[in-house]
């Protein structure tokens, strides 16, 4: 158990998620605090992605879950304005890159050029791809855009599920520099199989297995 004097931005009590009678997250009780950099690890099927998607309000669950002072299901739209998320598998969006820039700019009140500059720094000349549908882009291009939309909005919570998986080596360096310099009061949760990549960022390690937390320690 981690003792922390800072504010809990995510608080779960007896959180349970069941798919087709299989318990994927089992009576999980845990708090995640502002300013923490958490590595969330464990084998496939451990419940990591399910926990993240509960925090995002994408799943109905049993038990109690408080995110930024509210229910991620009931106050989903309001809470999502303060959460940046990079999924492991990019969504099959039919919107063009230009349409996505407009959408995320309106959603978050962030100027489009803030997102564009991050994408360019990650090595993608976004202006050459504005009229292309997102789903037609390469894996690396999609990842760079999703990272920009997550980081550029300056969220209070940053959730990243294998965020560097499709990045080239130079983009990885730029990406991790962004994470190093990110708002020190924000909560950051990183799922990664390459623990060596994020070890210098992490302040707390959490390991899950079979829907439970089996390791929780400050580093």
trRosetta pair geometry for C-beta under 8 A, 3 or more apart (Angstrom, degrees):
i j d omega theta_ij theta_ji phi_ij phi_ji
1 216 7.0 41 -78 97 23 132
2 31 7.4 -131 68 70 102 91
2 33 7.7 -129 115 -2 128 121
2 204 6.3 -4 -93 -129 153 134
2 216 6.3 -109 -31 152 97 108
2 217 7.9 156 -78 -131 96 18
2 218 6.1 119 -122 -53 106 97
4 8 7.5 119 80 -73 123 79
4 31 7.3 -149 41 106 123 120
4 33 4.4 -118 132 -41 156 163
4 36 7.6 -43 -120 -62 156 120
6 33 4.5 106 84 174 108 123
6 34 5.0 -128 160 56 123 88
6 35 5.7 -105 -144 29 171 120
6 36 7.9 -179 71 -36 143 90
7 33 6.5 140 80 -151 37 81
7 34 5.1 31 62 -1 88 120
8 11 4.7 63 139 -65 136 104
8 31 4.2 -62 -125 -166 129 114
8 32 6.7 100 -155 64 77 39
8 33 5.4 -60 -98 -93 51 70
8 34 7.9 -138 -96 -14 9 75
8 66 7.8 66 116 90 112 114
9 32 6.1 -55 60 98 85 86
9 33 6.6 115 5 -148 84 22
9 34 5.4 107 -38 -65 115 72
9 67 7.2 23 152 -156 70 57
9 68 5.9 7 -165 -76 82 63
9 156 6.3 -168 -140 141 140 108
9 157 5.7 176 141 -75 138 109
9 187 4.7 -146 49 -15 145 144
10 30 8.0 8 114 104 99 86
10 31 6.9 158 89 -156 62 46
10 32 4.1 14 53 45 107 109
10 55 5.9 -19 -127 -125 135 118
10 65 7.6 -17 -166 -168 84 85
10 66 7.2 160 -154 88 37 61
10 67 5.4 4 -108 -109 77 73
10 68 8.0 -5 -71 -30 62 59
10 157 7.1 90 -44 -116 110 142
10 187 6.9 -174 -2 131 103 166
11 30 7.9 -159 -144 96 41 43
11 31 4.9 -1 -109 -110 76 85
11 32 7.8 -143 -65 28 45 65
11 64 7.8 -20 115 122 88 101
11 65 7.4 162 86 -154 53 42
11 66 4.4 -1 56 56 99 106
12 15 4.0 -41 -170 -23 116 132
12 28 5.4 -2 128 108 138 93
12 29 6.0 -158 105 -126 78 33
12 30 5.3 14 51 47 107 71
12 31 7.6 -163 26 -73 64 44
12 51 8.0 -57 -63 -148 163 100
12 54 8.0 60 -106 114 126 135
12 63 7.0 42 -175 130 83 129
12 64 7.0 156 -156 91 43 64
12 65 5.1 -3 -107 -107 78 78
12 66 7.8 -158 -70 27 39 65
13 29 5.1 30 -126 -117 46 95
13 63 6.0 -167 93 180 58 101
13 64 4.2 5 54 58 102 110
13 65 7.8 -159 27 -69 64 43
14 27 4.9 -29 -144 -146 64 73
14 28 7.4 107 -157 51 10 37
14 29 6.0 15 -42 -65 46 98
14 62 7.6 -65 130 125 92 85
14 63 3.9 -163 101 -124 75 114
14 64 6.6 58 51 19 88 81
15 25 5.8 -33 121 136 93 128
15 27 7.2 125 55 -148 40 16
15 28 4.3 -40 60 60 97 93
15 29 7.2 155 7 -72 83 44
15 51 7.6 86 118 -123 142 84
15 54 6.6 110 -175 147 130 160
15 61 6.0 2 -162 156 83 139
15 62 7.5 140 -159 83 37 56
15 63 4.2 -151 -92 88 32 144
15 64 7.1 -92 -72 61 76 41
15 65 5.5 65 -102 -69 120 102
16 23 6.8 -49 -161 -144 97 100
16 25 5.9 -177 -139 98 31 81
16 26 6.1 28 -118 -129 87 31
16 27 5.5 9 -70 -58 104 50
16 28 7.3 157 -69 9 49 78
16 61 6.4 154 74 -178 46 88
16 62 4.2 -21 65 67 102 105
16 63 5.1 121 8 -17 78 118
17 23 7.7 119 80 -159 47 55
17 24 5.0 -45 95 64 97 101
17 25 4.2 49 27 34 96 105
17 47 7.6 145 54 -145 114 104
17 50 5.3 -166 79 168 150 124
17 54 6.1 -128 -59 -71 136 127
17 59 5.9 26 -130 137 131 145
17 61 4.8 -52 -82 -118 87 96
17 62 7.4 180 -75 23 39 77
17 211 7.8 -156 53 -134 82 116
18 21 6.5 2 174 -124 115 14
18 22 6.6 156 -160 74 71 36
18 23 5.4 -36 -101 -96 85 54
18 24 6.8 162 -108 9 27 82
18 62 7.5 21 -1 3 101 119
19 22 5.4 -24 71 61 75 94
19 24 5.5 37 7 -27 104 128
23 26 4.9 58 156 -83 127 97
23 211 5.5 -71 135 -12 89 174
24 45 7.7 -111 -136 -166 86 65
24 47 5.2 148 157 -106 72 89
24 50 4.8 141 132 -61 126 174
24 211 5.4 153 145 -90 26 112
25 28 5.3 -54 176 -11 100 129
25 47 4.6 129 -83 -159 73 129
25 50 5.3 -155 -36 111 110 125
25 51 5.8 132 -100 -73 137 80
25 54 7.0 -57 18 -25 165 148
25 61 7.4 -19 68 -138 130 123
25 211 4.6 -179 -116 -150 22 94
26 47 7.7 -108 1 -82 75 159
26 210 7.2 -6 4 133 134 77
26 211 3.8 89 -5 120 92 125
26 212 5.5 -37 61 -62 109 84
27 63 6.9 160 -121 -80 49 140
28 47 7.7 178 -59 141 142 146
28 51 7.0 -64 95 -108 172 114
28 63 7.6 137 50 103 67 171
28 211 7.1 -123 -53 165 110 75
28 212 6.9 -172 -92 -120 86 47
28 213 6.6 101 -139 -17 98 98
30 206 7.6 67 -157 -130 153 144
30 213 6.1 103 -70 -32 135 153
30 216 7.3 -154 -125 -111 118 149
32 36 6.1 -131 -170 59 76 142
32 38 6.3 -70 -134 -24 112 154
32 187 5.5 93 142 -162 107 140
32 189 6.7 -24 -149 -69 153 119
33 36 5.0 97 66 -24 76 119
33 187 6.7 172 98 -98 28 113
34 156 7.5 -50 -115 -175 99 94
34 185 5.2 -8 171 -177 113 72
34 186 7.2 -63 -155 -124 75 8
34 187 5.7 -87 -111 -52 38 91
35 184 5.8 17 -126 155 90 68
35 185 5.4 -37 -68 -128 84 35
35 186 7.3 95 -80 54 35 30
35 187 7.1 -13 20 -81 26 59
35 203 7.8 -11 134 39 78 163
36 187 5.5 15 52 -132 86 79
36 188 7.1 -149 101 42 57 65
36 203 5.6 -131 -148 71 63 120
36 204 5.4 -15 -163 13 114 129
37 188 4.8 -1 -117 67 67 114
37 190 7.3 7 -177 1 79 114
37 201 4.9 -130 170 147 148 83
37 202 5.1 -142 115 -120 102 34
37 203 4.7 99 45 6 84 90
37 204 7.1 150 75 25 50 77
38 187 7.5 4 2 -176 111 86
38 188 6.8 173 25 93 68 59
38 189 4.8 -14 68 -112 109 70
38 190 6.9 168 86 24 54 69
38 202 7.0 61 -137 -143 14 89
38 203 7.4 -50 -69 60 51 76
38 204 4.8 -28 -105 77 77 102
38 205 7.6 155 -157 -96 64 19
38 206 5.8 9 -174 6 111 112
39 190 5.6 -34 -108 74 58 95
39 191 7.9 116 -167 -101 57 29
39 192 6.8 -69 -143 38 96 96
39 195 6.4 67 -168 -131 151 91
39 198 5.8 145 -94 104 112 128
39 199 7.9 -3 -55 -94 151 49
39 202 4.6 -20 -25 -114 107 140
39 204 7.5 -172 24 93 68 52
39 205 5.1 -13 59 -117 105 69
39 206 6.9 176 84 33 55 65
40 48 5.2 139 141 -142 112 109
40 51 7.5 -143 -164 74 147 135
40 52 7.7 157 87 -58 164 106
40 189 5.6 28 -20 -178 124 97
40 190 6.8 168 19 79 81 38
40 191 4.8 -44 76 -84 100 77
40 206 5.3 -12 -108 75 65 104
40 208 6.9 11 -174 -5 86 112
41 48 7.4 -23 -147 -90 7 143
41 191 7.2 150 -84 -142 45 64
41 192 7.5 -46 -89 62 90 54
41 193 7.8 119 -132 -101 96 43
41 195 6.6 -3 -84 -82 143 116
41 205 7.2 -17 16 -166 114 91
41 206 7.3 157 26 88 68 52
41 207 5.0 -29 76 -109 90 77
41 208 7.4 172 87 23 39 71
42 46 3.2 -175 131 149 128 177
42 47 7.3 -15 96 42 154 72
42 48 5.6 171 49 -46 112 114
42 207 5.3 134 -70 -171 86 67
42 208 3.9 -69 -39 66 161 69
42 209 5.3 -157 -149 -66 115 61
42 214 7.7 120 -106 27 113 110
43 46 5.2 126 59 -49 59 108
43 209 6.5 49 26 -116 97 86
45 210 7.7 11 127 -90 93 48
46 207 8.0 -76 -174 173 153 64
46 208 4.1 125 151 105 115 95
46 209 5.0 -55 -130 -101 103 35
46 210 6.7 -38 -134 -16 57 30
46 211 7.3 -170 172 -44 45 33
47 50 4.9 -64 -157 49 61 117
47 51 5.7 69 144 -31 86 99
47 208 5.2 -112 60 158 96 141
47 210 7.4 11 -19 123 116 13
47 211 4.3 114 -58 -103 147 50
47 212 7.6 95 27 -4 149 30
48 51 6.0 -58 -156 31 25 110
48 52 6.7 21 151 -14 62 106
48 161 7.6 140 130 -124 107 101
48 191 5.2 117 159 -115 134 131
48 208 5.5 172 -66 45 78 137
49 52 5.5 -52 -149 37 37 113
49 53 6.2 32 154 -16 68 107
49 88 6.8 -60 -103 1 127 130
49 161 5.9 62 -107 -132 91 143
49 191 7.1 10 -72 -72 71 176
50 53 5.8 -58 -145 40 30 107
50 54 6.4 36 152 -23 64 102
50 59 6.9 3 -161 -7 76 165
50 211 7.9 -28 69 -111 142 83
51 54 5.7 -52 -151 31 31 113
51 55 6.7 33 150 -18 63 103
51 208 7.3 -163 -15 -74 142 163
52 55 5.6 -54 -155 34 34 113
52 56 6.4 29 149 -15 66 108
52 85 7.8 131 170 -137 112 112
52 159 5.3 139 -151 -174 109 132
52 161 6.1 -169 67 -66 174 117
52 189 7.1 -173 -103 108 100 134
52 191 7.1 -77 -46 -26 143 132
53 56 5.3 -51 -143 41 38 114
53 58 4.3 -67 -175 59 91 121
53 59 5.2 73 121 -14 103 110
54 57 7.7 47 178 -69 32 23
54 58 7.4 -90 -73 50 24 73
54 59 5.1 -53 -87 57 66 112
54 61 5.1 35 -131 -43 119 148
54 65 6.0 -143 152 -103 109 169
54 72 7.1 115 154 66 52 145
55 65 7.1 -134 -94 179 53 131
55 67 5.6 127 -159 -94 73 136
55 72 6.1 162 -179 -68 30 164
55 83 7.7 166 137 -132 99 149
55 157 7.6 -133 161 153 127 151
55 159 6.6 160 91 -83 134 149
56 72 6.5 122 112 -179 12 138
56 80 7.3 56 -158 -101 73 98
56 83 6.8 -176 -112 129 73 155
56 85 6.1 44 -102 -89 127 155
56 159 7.0 -116 -63 54 104 162
57 67 7.6 -117 -50 37 94 149
57 71 7.8 98 -108 142 108 65
57 72 3.3 -145 -68 150 91 91
57 73 5.1 172 -147 -76 92 42
57 76 4.1 177 138 -114 161 98
57 79 6.7 124 -31 70 136 133
57 80 7.1 -91 32 -58 130 103
60 73 6.9 66 -104 -109 61 142
61 65 6.5 48 72 -11 138 133
65 71 7.1 90 82 -136 78 65
65 72 6.3 -41 114 15 118 109
66 69 6.7 7 178 -118 104 12
66 70 6.9 126 -153 53 72 11
66 71 7.2 -54 -109 -80 53 49
67 70 6.6 -42 68 69 66 62
67 71 7.6 63 30 -157 87 14
67 72 4.5 42 26 -60 137 103
67 79 5.4 69 104 -159 111 142
67 83 7.7 -2 166 -66 129 133
67 157 7.4 -55 -168 -12 102 165
68 79 5.3 157 52 -133 126 91
68 82 5.8 117 -110 79 162 138
68 83 7.8 -127 -23 -53 137 97
68 156 6.3 102 -102 84 120 141
68 157 7.0 -115 -54 -16 110 124
70 74 6.9 -119 168 75 101 98
70 75 3.9 -18 144 41 142 148
70 78 7.0 20 59 85 161 122
70 79 5.8 -141 71 -67 114 115
71 74 4.0 51 78 25 123 103
71 75 5.7 116 61 14 66 89
72 75 7.2 -61 -105 65 20 74
72 76 6.0 59 172 -100 54 69
72 79 5.5 -108 -114 83 66 162
73 76 6.2 -11 -156 -58 18 103
75 78 4.7 -48 175 48 94 116
75 79 5.3 97 112 -26 93 103
76 79 6.1 -68 -145 41 22 105
76 80 6.0 20 163 -22 64 113
77 80 6.0 -57 -144 34 25 111
77 81 7.3 38 154 -32 57 96
78 81 6.2 -48 -169 12 33 114
79 82 6.4 -75 -170 44 43 96
79 83 6.4 25 144 -14 77 118
80 83 5.4 -67 -137 43 44 107
81 107 7.1 -157 -111 159 79 80
81 108 6.4 157 -153 -112 75 65
81 153 7.9 -143 -177 173 54 132
82 155 5.3 121 175 -153 45 78
82 156 4.3 3 172 18 112 106
82 157 6.5 71 128 19 84 86
83 155 5.3 76 -134 -161 12 140
83 156 7.3 -47 -74 56 52 76
83 157 4.7 -19 -112 73 79 104
83 158 7.7 167 -161 -85 57 29
83 159 6.5 7 -175 4 104 109
84 149 7.4 168 -145 117 94 61
84 150 3.4 107 174 -167 107 72
84 151 6.3 105 -172 -59 161 29
84 153 5.7 168 -83 55 104 110
84 155 3.8 -159 -16 2 91 140
84 157 7.3 -175 29 95 66 54
84 158 4.7 -9 65 -115 107 74
84 159 7.1 175 89 29 55 64
85 150 6.0 -150 43 -109 22 114
85 158 7.9 -179 -75 -159 39 46
85 159 4.7 -4 -111 68 78 103
85 160 7.5 -179 -153 -78 41 46
86 143 7.4 59 -166 -153 119 72
86 146 5.0 116 -127 133 83 111
86 147 5.7 23 -98 -86 139 61
86 150 5.0 -70 -48 -28 90 158
86 159 7.4 -171 30 99 61 60
86 160 4.5 16 50 -125 109 79
86 161 6.6 -161 97 33 68 65
86 163 4.3 59 100 -111 144 102
87 90 6.5 149 73 -91 105 32
87 91 6.9 80 39 -36 149 81
87 146 7.2 -89 30 -170 73 152
87 161 5.5 -6 -151 51 38 121
88 161 4.1 -75 -43 124 86 109
88 162 4.5 56 -118 41 91 115
88 165 6.9 60 -151 -6 72 152
88 191 7.4 -54 -66 89 111 127
90 93 7.9 -81 159 7 94 96
90 134 7.6 -141 161 155 126 109
90 139 7.3 -178 4 -137 128 64
90 142 4.2 -30 -86 157 169 138
90 143 7.0 -113 -61 -68 121 59
90 146 6.2 -142 -112 -43 99 143
92 135 4.8 43 -162 -109 66 127
93 100 7.0 78 130 -85 150 118
93 133 7.6 -167 109 179 68 84
93 134 4.2 12 79 63 104 138
93 135 5.9 -176 63 -46 46 89
94 133 5.5 -37 -162 -150 49 123
94 134 7.3 -109 -77 39 2 90
94 135 6.1 -21 -88 3 47 124
95 99 4.1 -130 -170 92 100 124
95 100 5.1 126 115 -58 127 81
95 103 6.8 -25 -162 -13 163 144
95 133 7.0 134 83 -143 23 70
95 134 5.7 26 71 -6 73 116
96 99 4.6 98 51 6 77 102
96 100 7.1 -137 95 -6 42 86
96 130 6.7 47 152 154 114 52
96 131 5.5 -33 -155 -153 141 32
96 132 6.2 128 -145 70 84 27
96 133 5.7 -66 -90 -88 57 44
96 134 7.2 162 -145 -31 15 72
97 100 5.7 -55 -151 34 32 113
97 101 6.6 37 151 -23 64 102
97 126 6.5 -167 162 -166 140 91
97 129 5.2 72 -5 119 159 89
97 130 5.1 -117 79 -132 109 34
97 131 7.4 -38 38 -4 94 15
97 132 5.8 32 -10 59 109 78
97 134 6.4 130 -73 -78 62 74
97 137 7.6 88 -67 -59 111 135
97 145 6.8 -117 -130 -112 96 143
98 101 5.7 -51 -153 30 33 114
98 102 6.7 30 151 -15 64 104
98 130 4.1 56 -57 179 102 92
98 131 6.4 8 -4 -77 124 48
99 102 5.7 -55 -151 38 34 111
99 103 6.1 36 151 -23 67 108
100 103 5.5 -53 -142 37 32 114
100 104 6.1 21 164 -9 68 108
100 134 6.1 82 -46 -65 142 126
100 145 6.9 38 114 176 151 130
100 149 7.3 -74 161 -78 109 137
101 104 6.5 -60 -142 42 23 100
101 105 6.1 27 157 -23 61 113
101 112 4.6 58 168 -143 109 109
101 115 5.9 -173 -128 79 84 139
101 116 6.9 29 -126 -59 132 94
101 130 7.8 -39 3 -135 136 91
102 105 5.8 -60 -147 36 25 114
102 106 6.4 20 159 -14 64 108
102 112 7.0 -11 -79 -90 46 126
103 106 6.2 -64 -153 38 25 104
103 107 6.1 23 154 -20 64 113
104 107 5.4 -52 -137 38 34 116
104 108 5.9 0 173 9 69 114
104 110 6.9 -29 136 56 86 114
104 115 6.4 91 93 -73 132 155
104 149 4.9 -100 -130 -136 161 107
104 152 7.8 75 139 77 129 123
104 153 7.1 -106 176 -65 103 116
105 108 6.9 -77 -140 51 17 85
105 109 7.7 49 173 -119 53 6
105 110 5.7 -112 -126 75 57 67
105 111 6.5 11 -138 -158 111 15
105 112 4.7 -38 -75 -68 142 75
105 115 7.2 -108 -69 0 87 130
106 109 7.8 22 -165 -67 22 43
108 152 7.8 115 97 105 154 87
108 153 4.0 -85 -158 -127 155 112
110 114 5.1 -94 172 57 103 140
110 115 6.7 98 120 -38 124 96
110 152 5.4 118 166 137 154 98
110 153 5.2 -113 -34 -104 145 61
110 154 7.6 155 -95 10 122 91
111 114 5.0 106 70 -12 82 100
112 115 6.0 -58 -165 38 45 107
112 116 6.1 42 144 -21 75 111
113 116 5.1 -53 -139 42 40 116
113 117 5.9 46 159 -27 71 101
114 117 6.1 -52 -149 30 24 110
114 118 7.0 23 152 -16 58 104
114 152 4.5 134 127 -161 102 113
115 118 6.0 -59 -157 34 33 109
115 119 6.5 31 151 -18 68 107
115 145 8.0 37 173 -153 110 66
115 148 4.6 95 -162 148 73 113
115 149 6.0 25 -129 -83 123 58
115 152 4.5 -121 -84 17 65 175
116 119 5.7 -57 -151 37 33 112
116 120 6.3 31 153 -18 68 107
116 126 5.3 -137 -141 59 82 151
116 127 7.8 52 -156 -53 123 80
116 148 7.6 85 -58 -178 15 149
117 120 5.7 -53 -145 38 32 111
117 121 6.3 34 154 -20 65 106
118 121 5.7 -55 -148 37 31 112
118 122 6.4 29 152 -18 64 107
118 147 7.1 -144 146 112 123 88
118 148 3.9 157 88 -122 120 91
118 151 5.8 162 -139 77 157 122
118 152 5.4 -129 -5 -65 143 105
118 178 7.2 63 -142 -110 107 147
119 122 5.7 -60 -153 37 31 111
119 124 5.0 -63 170 69 89 109
119 126 4.6 62 107 -57 140 126
119 144 5.4 95 -138 144 75 105
119 145 6.0 21 -106 -93 121 57
119 148 4.6 -31 -56 -57 81 156
120 123 7.8 99 179 -34 32 9
120 124 6.8 -101 -93 70 34 57
120 125 6.7 49 -118 -106 83 43
120 126 6.2 -85 -61 1 79 101
121 174 5.5 175 144 -172 90 138
122 144 4.3 170 110 -141 143 109
122 147 6.6 119 -85 76 157 134
122 148 7.0 -117 -1 -58 137 102
122 167 7.5 -86 -169 -133 109 114
122 171 4.7 48 -173 -140 79 99
122 174 5.4 -170 -103 93 53 138
122 175 6.5 51 -116 -65 104 87
123 144 7.1 -117 57 -110 76 148
123 168 6.8 -72 78 53 161 121
123 170 5.9 99 -67 98 144 115
123 171 4.9 -96 18 -76 126 97
123 174 7.2 170 -25 15 93 150
124 129 7.4 -41 171 18 107 140
124 140 7.9 174 -75 129 117 91
124 141 5.7 122 -123 -126 140 75
124 144 4.7 140 -8 104 137 159
124 145 7.5 -69 80 -52 161 76
125 128 4.8 45 108 5 105 116
125 129 7.5 124 93 -4 66 96
126 129 6.0 -82 -157 49 43 98
126 130 6.8 72 151 -68 76 77
126 145 7.8 119 -113 -93 112 93
127 130 6.1 -9 -148 -33 38 112
129 132 4.7 -50 -169 23 78 125
129 137 6.8 62 -174 -102 140 112
129 141 6.9 -147 -157 -162 173 138
132 136 5.5 -119 178 75 99 117
132 137 6.2 108 122 -67 128 86
133 136 4.7 84 67 2 90 107
133 137 7.8 -143 97 -21 53 80
134 137 5.9 -46 -165 7 41 116
134 142 6.5 90 180 -114 87 91
134 145 7.0 -134 -131 90 104 161
137 141 3.9 -116 175 92 118 128
137 142 5.1 150 91 -55 118 79
137 145 7.4 68 89 -3 170 136
138 141 4.7 95 54 7 78 104
138 142 7.1 -142 93 -6 40 87
138 166 7.9 177 136 173 84 128
139 142 5.8 -56 -150 35 31 112
139 143 6.3 30 155 -21 65 107
139 166 4.0 -130 137 -141 103 145
140 143 5.7 -55 -148 34 31 112
140 144 6.5 31 155 -20 65 105
140 166 4.7 -150 -82 146 54 97
140 167 6.2 118 -137 -105 90 35
140 168 6.2 33 -139 -26 144 86
140 171 7.2 137 -167 29 108 164
141 144 5.9 -56 -151 34 30 110
141 145 6.6 28 154 -16 64 106
142 145 5.9 -62 -155 38 31 109
142 146 6.2 24 155 -16 68 110
142 166 7.2 20 62 84 91 157
143 146 5.8 -57 -145 40 31 108
143 147 6.2 33 156 -21 66 107
143 163 7.2 134 -164 -176 104 58
143 164 7.8 102 173 -129 140 23
143 165 7.1 -155 -107 60 146 76
143 166 4.3 170 -24 65 145 111
143 167 5.8 -123 111 -60 141 80
144 147 5.8 -53 -147 35 29 113
144 148 6.5 31 154 -20 62 106
144 167 7.2 116 -69 -106 82 93
144 171 6.5 -81 -91 -152 108 140
145 148 5.7 -56 -151 35 31 112
145 149 6.4 26 155 -16 66 106
146 149 5.8 -54 -146 38 33 109
146 150 6.3 31 154 -18 65 108
147 150 5.8 -60 -149 38 30 110
147 151 6.0 13 161 -7 69 113
147 163 6.2 103 -94 -176 102 112
147 175 6.2 -60 -164 -124 156 110
147 178 7.8 106 165 75 115 157
148 151 6.2 -61 -135 45 26 99
148 152 5.4 23 171 -23 66 121
149 152 6.3 -46 -120 36 20 110
149 153 6.9 22 173 -22 52 110
150 153 7.0 -75 -168 26 19 104
150 155 7.1 -52 -175 0 65 131
150 158 6.4 95 164 -141 109 91
150 160 7.2 110 153 -84 164 94
151 154 7.8 30 166 -68 46 44
151 158 7.5 36 -93 -123 61 130
151 178 5.7 -13 -139 165 156 134
151 182 7.1 -105 -138 -106 97 113
154 183 6.4 90 -158 -33 86 137
154 186 7.9 -136 -176 -72 60 137
155 158 5.6 139 72 -71 117 71
155 186 6.5 92 95 -139 65 127
156 185 7.7 -45 -139 117 75 92
156 186 5.7 -162 -159 -122 31 77
156 187 6.9 29 146 20 67 88
157 186 6.8 -178 -81 -169 22 85
157 187 4.8 -12 -114 66 74 103
157 188 7.9 170 -161 -80 48 34
157 189 7.5 3 -173 4 92 103
158 182 7.0 -34 -13 176 160 155
158 186 5.8 49 -9 152 104 128
158 187 7.1 -177 27 92 67 53
158 188 4.6 -8 65 -113 109 75
158 189 7.2 176 91 28 59 61
159 189 5.2 -4 -115 63 67 105
160 163 3.8 -30 -174 -41 117 127
160 188 7.5 -3 9 -169 110 86
160 189 7.1 171 29 89 66 57
160 190 5.1 -7 68 -114 106 68
160 191 6.8 -160 102 30 58 71
160 192 8.0 8 112 -53 102 96
161 191 4.6 7 -127 51 59 126
162 165 4.3 31 155 -44 106 122
162 191 6.0 -45 -34 101 63 92
162 192 6.0 130 -102 -108 53 58
162 193 6.9 11 -104 2 104 90
163 175 7.2 -176 125 177 111 138
163 190 7.1 -75 8 -137 115 91
163 192 7.6 -54 25 -81 75 103
164 167 4.8 -65 -159 27 67 124
164 172 5.3 68 -159 -119 124 92
164 175 5.9 164 -99 94 100 154
164 176 7.5 8 -82 -54 141 94
164 192 7.2 24 32 -121 103 122
164 194 7.3 -73 74 49 122 133
164 197 6.5 -128 53 154 156 158
167 171 4.1 -132 -169 96 104 116
167 172 4.8 140 110 -65 124 74
167 175 6.1 -51 -135 -14 170 147
168 171 4.9 86 54 13 75 107
168 172 7.1 -131 96 -14 36 89
169 172 5.5 -51 -150 27 32 117
169 173 6.9 34 155 -20 63 99
170 173 5.8 -49 -158 28 36 112
170 174 6.7 31 149 -13 66 105
171 174 5.6 -55 -150 40 37 111
171 175 6.0 42 152 -25 69 108
172 175 5.6 -56 -145 36 28 114
172 176 6.3 20 162 -12 65 107
172 197 7.4 -80 -174 -146 120 128
173 176 6.3 -62 -148 39 25 102
173 177 6.4 27 153 -21 62 108
174 177 5.7 -58 -152 34 30 114
174 178 6.7 36 149 -22 64 102
175 178 5.7 -53 -158 29 33 114
175 179 6.7 29 148 -16 65 103
176 179 5.3 -47 -148 35 41 114
176 180 6.4 49 150 -24 66 99
176 197 6.9 -128 -89 174 139 91
176 198 7.6 -145 -124 -96 111 63
176 201 7.3 -126 -158 -51 92 129
177 180 5.5 -47 -148 32 35 115
177 181 6.4 17 158 -5 65 110
178 181 6.2 -71 -148 47 27 99
178 182 6.4 51 150 -59 64 94
179 182 5.4 -28 -149 -11 35 122
179 188 7.0 113 -155 -154 98 157
179 198 7.9 -55 125 -126 159 90
179 201 5.7 -16 131 -117 120 146
180 200 7.9 -7 -98 112 109 107
180 201 6.5 -115 -86 -99 66 96
182 186 6.1 -70 145 50 107 134
182 188 6.8 95 91 -69 147 137
183 186 4.2 84 84 -15 106 111
188 201 7.5 -71 103 157 144 121
190 198 5.3 -165 113 -147 153 161
190 201 7.3 57 1 94 154 135
190 202 7.4 -109 47 -86 123 97
192 195 6.4 150 96 -78 99 45
192 197 6.3 -105 159 61 151 115
192 198 5.4 126 41 -4 151 134
194 197 4.3 42 120 -2 111 118
194 198 7.4 111 98 -3 77 89
195 198 6.4 -77 -155 49 41 90
195 199 6.0 64 151 -63 76 94
196 199 5.7 -28 -140 -11 32 121
198 201 5.0 -59 -169 40 72 116
198 202 5.7 76 135 -41 91 104
199 202 5.9 -55 -143 22 31 114
202 205 6.3 54 159 -69 138 77
202 219 5.7 26 113 61 99 133
203 218 6.5 -23 159 -152 72 79
203 219 6.3 -172 -165 58 24 76
204 216 7.4 3 179 -169 103 70
204 217 7.1 179 -152 94 65 35
204 218 5.4 -38 -100 -107 78 53
204 219 6.5 176 -89 13 21 84
205 215 6.5 -24 119 125 100 111
205 216 7.5 -174 92 -137 59 29
205 217 5.5 -5 56 59 96 81
205 219 5.5 62 -17 -29 103 125
206 213 5.9 -52 -165 -137 100 111
206 215 6.7 164 -151 91 33 70
206 216 5.2 15 -110 -106 80 76
207 213 7.2 111 74 -159 48 63
207 214 5.4 -56 99 65 97 88
207 215 3.8 31 34 44 110 109
207 216 7.8 -136 28 -58 65 51
208 211 7.2 1 -179 -125 110 6
208 212 6.6 162 -152 82 74 33
208 213 5.7 -48 -96 -96 73 50
208 214 6.7 125 -134 8 22 86
209 212 6.4 -26 68 61 62 82
209 214 4.9 4 23 -14 108 137
213 216 5.4 27 163 -48 129 114
